[in-house]
Amino acid sequence: MPEFPRVLEEILRRQSDDGGWEKDARYVSTRIQTTLASCLALLQFPLEPHYLERARHGAHFTQKMWERLPQDPEPALGFELVVASLIEEACRMGLPLSHLRQDSRDIQARKLARVTPDLIYSPRLSIGFSLEFMLDDLDVEKALHLRVANGSLGDSIAATAHHARLSGDPTSYAFLRRIVNTYGPARIPYAEGNLWGTIWTLYNLDLAGLLSTHKDLAAPHIAQIEQHIHDEGISWSSHVAYGDGDDTAIGFHVLDNWGSEVNWDLLRQYERDEGFITFRAESHPSTSTNANVLTAISKHPYDGSRETSEKIIRILLSWRNADGFWTDKWHASPFYPTSRAMLAIIRAERANLPDLVPTIEWLLRNQRDDGSWGFFESGTAEETAYAVQALTHVFRAGYDIHDSVFLAAERYLIRANQHGYDDHPKLWIAKSLYGPISVIRSAVISALALIQGIGSSASA
């Protein structure tokens, strides 16, 4: 948007030599989506020859990446809705992508088949988070149904920016200006009301028993979660009205462990024959959401939860890769969903440990020489933490793991924790990849505490 020249400078700086944006992104769909959005942003400014040249380079990159889309286990958040609109707008602005129109329209049509038109502007559905897919067909008045307390539409930066561009709405523009001024053009978030980050941070700490020893520090954050329970459970954002199965499951799990009263019937509304969904109208249930539901209901059973737990275990095992790991729509690395699934299955019933032997062996086989784990070019503190969380619980369940595994991991995590997280790779999946620092740091702290708890600490 021409009103934000500082953002233009950042967009220009971030283009890679291959023509695309988000060079370090591990998902093809995130690179395509971010590249198309960046190209269109360049063309919104007073046109200069090198802007057009850069946009064409991005379009060429998109063409090459399109053939690699099947590599993604799941498309990035919003991709099914947004990519067709990005390509349509790119074609209108002269970029040579018309041959991708039909494929992208088919992707969008399959997604929209699950949503009736009258629900597009409903604050009860997550589709409003990607409202920019409407392009010029956006009803700027109906879109205001999605306005939330911070001034955005559905707590979505992109949807709010699109609304501002079409309507000139001063509230949308004021929100965008505040976001740029608060976070800076290099760190604009995809949303602002990060309730899910609080929940996941508390969960990681609780996993290692650290909440009970730091009650004074945890209490305000527990209260924040309690204040945002509504008739759909808990939302990913403190600003939106709809809930989701993932945050409801882990939020309730943390609250119940804390001693808060929880209405488990609110979680049951997310159950389907094919597993628990995260959001209504999503394409496929995710590994991590079903693992997190299993974690919650195994520790805190309700009427019929045993049968549900058995169903989720069957589903999870059927989704496991032949090599022994799981993939997920919310995280680029398999170490996250693999850890969640292992923890859930172990906690559900320790007799299921034999089912996890291929996964345990995969984890042990993939520890790097420096003690870390990492699915891509190098190990990371985050992925190492997830592997340690799973393996310490496997060890407690009776599986023999040599002390050297934990000692090497601990040394790596201590070094990583001292180094910091500013350059940590972005592995979480939204419309582009991102890295929630509080969640990552809490996972590392949790892993170190778990190693010390089993008596394998290098500092013991």
HELIX and SHEET records of a PDB file:
HELIX    1   1 PRO A    5  ARG A   14  1                                  10    
HELIX    2   2 VAL A   28  GLN A   44  1                                  17    
HELIX    3   3 PRO A   49  TRP A   66  1                                  18    
HELIX    4   4 LEU A   69  GLN A   71  5                                   3    
HELIX    5   5 PHE A   79  ARG A   92  1                                  14    
HELIX    6   6 SER A   98  LEU A  100  5                                   3    
HELIX    7   7 ARG A  101  LEU A  112  1                                  12    
HELIX    8   8 PRO A  117  LEU A  119  5                                   3    
HELIX    9   9 SER A  126  ASP A  137  5                                  12    
HELIX   10  10 LYS A  142  LEU A  146  5                                   5    
HELIX   11  11 ILE A  157  SER A  167  1                                  11    
HELIX   12  12 PRO A  170  TYR A  183  1                                  14    
HELIX   13  13 LEU A  195  LEU A  207  1                                  13    
HELIX   14  14 LYS A  215  GLN A  227  1                                  13    
HELIX   15  15 GLY A  245  TRP A  258  1                                  14    
HELIX   16  16 ASP A  265  ARG A  268  1                                   4    
HELIX   17  17 THR A  287  LYS A  299  1                                  13    
HELIX   18  18 SER A  305  TRP A  319  1                                  15    
HELIX   19  19 PHE A  335  ALA A  348  1                                  14    
HELIX   20  20 ARG A  350  LEU A  356  5                                   7    
HELIX   21  21 VAL A  357  ARG A  365  1                                   9    
HELIX   22  22 ALA A  381  ARG A  396  1                                  16    
HELIX   23  23 ASP A  403  HIS A  419  1                                  17    
HELIX   24  24 ILE A  437  GLY A  453  1                                  17    
SHEET    1   A 2 GLU A 271  ARG A 272  0                                        
SHEET    2   A 2 GLY A 275  PHE A 276 -1                                        
SHEET    1   B 2 TRP A 428  ILE A 429  0                                        
SHEET    2   B 2 LEU A 433  TYR A 434 -1                                        
END                                                                             
